[in-house]
Amino acid sequence: MNMRAEAIEKQKPKRVPMGRRNVLSVKGITDDENFHYHWFNDIEDRLQYCMEAGYEFVARNGLQAGDKTVETARGTDSVMKKGVGGGRVAYLMRIPIELYREDQAAKQKLADDLDAGIKAPKVDGSYGKVEVTRK
């Protein structure tokens, strides 16, 4: 292969096999040590709720969402967003890792309390036994 053919080969986009697209991956620099990143659909007042919970929009700044598409090639928006089908758009948002961990701990406490209620002995005089085990 001559030098010109090699240069042309290097410029070709990498082939992505059918069924292997990763639409919501983020290529570029993210600060995973200090922030948790999440895609949120723009439905009803969900984005407002996320901002009130401490999330902020992620600026594009050279990031690319998913595989290259016509939509991402435009690059006219300042925040990361991606069409996710059905006319819906998802926005990439982030929250400081400390707040994310607090939220996860609160969700785990709710789940633990529910488990404890299920496993608690009956006090209303009914009979029977529920036993929940984890393997």
C-alpha positions in Angstrom: 0.0 0.0 0.0 1.5 3.4 -1.0 1.6 6.4 1.4 -1.4 8.1 -0.1 -3.6 5.0 0.3 -2.4 4.6 3.9 -3.3 8.3 4.6 -6.8 7.8 3.1 -7.2 4.6 5.2 -6.3 6.4 8.4 -9.0 9.1 7.7 -11.8 6.6 7.4 -14.2 6.5 10.4 -14.0 3.3 12.4 -16.7 0.9 11.3 -19.3 0.1 14.0 -21.0 -3.2 13.5 -24.8 -3.3 13.4 -26.4 -3.5 16.8 -23.2 -2.3 18.5 -24.0 1.4 18.8 -23.5 3.1 22.1 -25.8 6.1 21.8 -25.3 7.6 25.2 -21.6 7.0 25.7 -19.5 10.2 26.3 -16.2 10.6 24.5 -13.9 13.2 25.8 -12.8 14.4 29.2 -15.1 14.0 32.2 -14.3 14.4 35.9 -15.5 11.0 37.2 -13.6 11.4 40.5 -15.6 14.5 41.5 -18.9 14.1 39.7 -21.5 11.5 38.9 -22.9 11.9 35.3 -26.4 10.9 34.2 -28.6 11.4 31.2 -32.1 12.8 31.9 -35.0 12.9 29.4 -36.6 16.3 29.0 -40.1 15.3 30.0 -42.5 17.4 32.1 -40.5 19.2 34.8 -37.8 16.6 35.2 -34.8 18.8 34.3 -36.0 21.5 36.8 -36.3 18.8 39.5 -32.8 17.7 38.7 -31.4 21.2 39.0 -33.2 21.6 42.4 -31.6 18.3 43.5 -28.1 19.7 42.7 -27.5 18.5 39.1 -26.1 20.9 36.5 -25.9 20.7 32.8 -22.6 19.5 31.3 -21.1 21.9 28.8 -20.2 20.4 25.4 -16.5 21.7 25.5 -15.3 19.1 22.9 -17.3 16.2 24.3 -19.1 13.9 21.9 -22.2 12.0 22.9 -22.5 8.5 21.5 -21.5 7.6 18.0 -21.1 10.4 15.4 -24.5 11.3 13.8 -25.9 14.1 11.8 -27.3 15.6 15.0 -23.9 15.7 16.7 -22.1 17.0 13.7 -24.1 20.2 13.9 -22.6 21.1 17.3 -24.6 24.2 17.7 -25.6 23.7 21.4 -23.5 24.6 24.3 -24.8 21.7 26.5 -24.6 18.0 25.9 -27.9 16.6 24.6 -28.9 13.7 22.4 -32.1 12.6 20.7 -33.2 9.3 22.3 -36.2 8.5 20.1 -39.9 9.2 20.0 -39.2 13.0 19.8 -37.5 13.0 23.2 -34.2 14.6 24.0 -31.9 13.6 26.9 -29.5 16.0 28.5 -26.2 15.0 30.2 -26.1 16.4 33.7 -23.7 16.0 36.6 -23.8 16.2 40.4 -21.0 16.4 42.9 -20.1 12.9 44.0 -20.7 13.6 47.7 -24.4 14.5 46.9 -24.8 11.5 44.7 -23.5 9.2 47.5 -25.9 10.8 50.0 -28.8 10.2 47.6 -27.8 6.6 47.1 -27.5 6.0 50.9 -31.0 7.5 51.4 -32.4 5.2 48.7 -30.7 2.2 50.3 -32.2 3.1 53.7 -35.7 3.1 52.2 -35.0 -0.4 50.7 -33.6 -1.7 54.0 -36.6 -0.3 55.9 -39.0 -2.0 53.5 -37.0 -5.3 53.8 -37.2 -5.0 57.6 -41.0 -4.5 57.5 -41.4 -7.6 55.3 -39.3 -9.7 57.7 -40.8 -8.4 60.9 -43.0 -10.8 62.9 -46.7 -10.4 62.8 -48.2 -8.6 65.7 -51.9 -8.6 64.7 -52.6 -12.2 65.7 -52.5 -13.6 62.2 -50.5 -16.6 61.5 -48.0 -17.6 58.9 -44.4 -16.9 58.2 -42.4 -15.0 55.6 -38.8 -15.8 55.3 -36.6 -13.8 53.0 -33.0 -14.9 52.4 -30.2 -13.8 50.1 -27.8 -16.1 48.4 
